[in-house]
Amino acid sequence: MDKDLILDLKNLVVRFETEDGIVHAVNGIDLEIERGHAIGLVGETGAGKTTTALSLLRLVPKPPGVVECSKMELDGKDVLNMSVRELEQTRGKDISMIFQDPMTALNPVFSVGEQIAEAILLHENVSKAESMKRAIGMLELVGIPAERAYDFPHEFSGGMKQRVVIAIALACHPQLLIADEPTTALDVTIQAQVLDLMRRLREQYKTSLIMITHDLGIVAEICDEVAVMYAGKIIERGTLQDVFNRTKHPYTEGLFNSIPNINDRKAMLTPIKGMMPDPTNLPEGCAFEPRCPYAGEDCKRPQAKRDISETHSVLCCAYDRPGFHIDRKERS
Amino acid sequence: MGRYVIKRLLMMIPVLICVSFVVYFLMDLAPGDIIASMAPPDATPEQIELMREELGMNGTVFHRYFRYLKGLLRLDLGQSLSQKRPVADIFFERLPRTMELAFGSIFVALLIAIPLGIAAATHHRTWLDGVSMTTSMIGVSMPNFWFGLLLIIAFSLHHKWFPSYGADLGLKSLVLPAITLGTEQAGTLTRITRSSMLEVIRQDYLRTARAKGVSEKMVIRKHALKNALIPILTVLGSTLGNAFGGAVTTEAIFAWPGVGRLTVMAVNSRDPNLACGCIIMFSLLLNVTLLVVDIAYAYVDPRIKAHYAK
């Protein structure tokens, strides 16, 4: 069964060698994405989501960043061993990224139209005038009137800037789009608009998507699959149904338990106790063990991935114990 | 924008009047009297007094100053007492030489400072950074007159490539003075380019540009440099403005007939009209340069343009 993979990532390790020690940001991630699929990369701040995304574009700052992996193929092309020239042709064309903070992601001294046109000019054999025309088309697509193409970023609101960032990322119809918390800087109504826009664009251009977020609601809305990250590892991976209704990992359970429930307002919120471990000093065993309500002696050993079903896998050794299950009920 | 420029131009008038006041009174406080030194040795006090009246130098310093100011308001810089010619004529005769030296030195400074500053910033904390910072430090701290003399020894005396004095050979005469002055200016400019670029280089929008597929060269030259330009322009403006006032030591070493040496000469000969005239023109040029820099900001940064429009 050969799947049509847009991204095939094996054993990605990223560390930052700083003066204060080595920060282990990403510790062995496998990520396969089928063409046209959307996967949600979920986890709390510092789990290594953005670093994973940046390493796919080879944009991890070096030094101090060191990226290693046994395989990083984008649409069959080896990204890790590309020449600088090839890399520049790939970025923005085959893979592109929507950055987290729209307020700082745009260059203040160029008009938004120019900034979109630049991407088109770089990757497609068009004239300057033609690229500007297409840039204006992209702006209209994301709901910004054409006459604003010559305005500068400071003349736009946060939500509009985010749309410009999206327009830049989509300008050359990339095969894989990485959206790094594209809605965190926005208020709720704009959030909905942006998500709706991304869904429509995805349908239009058949783009594969990695949606980085800590908002499980957004994942449920947009994604087909979910990967939950913790301390630089994917600790649970599966389809939306797998992860949302047949939750296996205690950390994922904790994430769901920290969502407020409108039907039961008397119920206390149950936050996950404690903090994510210091990435300069990660435990040998399960990184979640110190906070885990089910922790046992076996958790202190290195963990192995366990397949629950063909689509669902979890990184937790508690399932070696006979009859183990977490408290969260399975739903169908 | 137009209103802003007019406002700034009008603001220069009180500034220039203040400058003329301070300089005129300072000249009066300085010991020595040009009239006494101009009169023949056997002149009687009456004859000297008569000469004063003829040259308009009679009365108290206040009388003289207001007479001078009246002329100034009619755009008349008066007569030079030591050279017996209109001050404006003398000044504008020499101004082109000063302009040559100012722009020549800035050209040399930019040629050194921009690449060096960028290299230092993009290779932050590497040997390249160290080398460029040391070089700029040497540039700032090396005495101008000494470096100028070294250049003369090497390129006029030994190799005879460039003349050692004067401005008669056009571009060829300009090379050594421009390098001497430019090296000094390059030091400060390199440092400001470096620190300004370092600030910009960390910005998120450069990552956006890289993610679009912009080459590293263009990320630095197009996206980063334009953002780093404001502080560079500020320093450039004041450096250029100062160079218009004449780089006195450089002009002295190369016997460069610019306004810097003219001003020194005027002060030494206690020629109040010439000294005041030179210094007023210098502050006018400095003010205009700073205004031009402020206008240039608007073309570099659209946010400042929006601010001016208000």
Chai-1 contact restraints between the chains, C-beta under 6 A:
chainA,res_idxA,chainB,res_idxB,connection_type,confidence,min_distance_angstrom,max_distance_angstrom,comment,restraint_id
A,L57,B,A211,contact,1.0,0.0,6.0,A-B,restraint_1
A,L59,B,R210,contact,1.0,0.0,6.0,A-B,restraint_2
A,E88,B,G213,contact,1.0,0.0,6.0,A-B,restraint_3
A,E88,B,S215,contact,1.0,0.0,6.0,A-B,restraint_4
A,R91,B,A211,contact,1.0,0.0,6.0,A-B,restraint_5
A,R91,B,G213,contact,1.0,0.0,6.0,A-B,restraint_6
A,G92,B,K212,contact,1.0,0.0,6.0,A-B,restraint_7
A,G92,B,G213,contact,1.0,0.0,6.0,A-B,restraint_8
A,M97,B,A211,contact,1.0,0.0,6.0,A-B,restraint_9
A,F99,B,T208,contact,1.0,0.0,6.0,A-B,restraint_10
A,T104,B,D204,contact,1.0,0.0,6.0,A-B,restraint_11
A,A105,B,D204,contact,1.0,0.0,6.0,A-B,restraint_12
A,A105,B,Y205,contact,1.0,0.0,6.0,A-B,restraint_13
A,A105,B,T208,contact,1.0,0.0,6.0,A-B,restraint_14
A,L106,B,Y205,contact,1.0,0.0,6.0,A-B,restraint_15
A,N107,B,Y205,contact,1.0,0.0,6.0,A-B,restraint_16
A,N107,B,H223,contact,1.0,0.0,6.0,A-B,restraint_17
A,V109,B,K226,contact,1.0,0.0,6.0,A-B,restraint_18
A,V109,B,N227,contact,1.0,0.0,6.0,A-B,restraint_19
A,V109,B,D301,contact,1.0,0.0,6.0,A-B,restraint_20
A,A119,B,K212,contact,1.0,0.0,6.0,A-B,restraint_21
A,L122,B,G213,contact,1.0,0.0,6.0,A-B,restraint_22
A,F152,B,P302,contact,1.0,0.0,6.0,A-B,restraint_23
A,H154,B,R303,contact,1.0,0.0,6.0,A-B,restraint_24
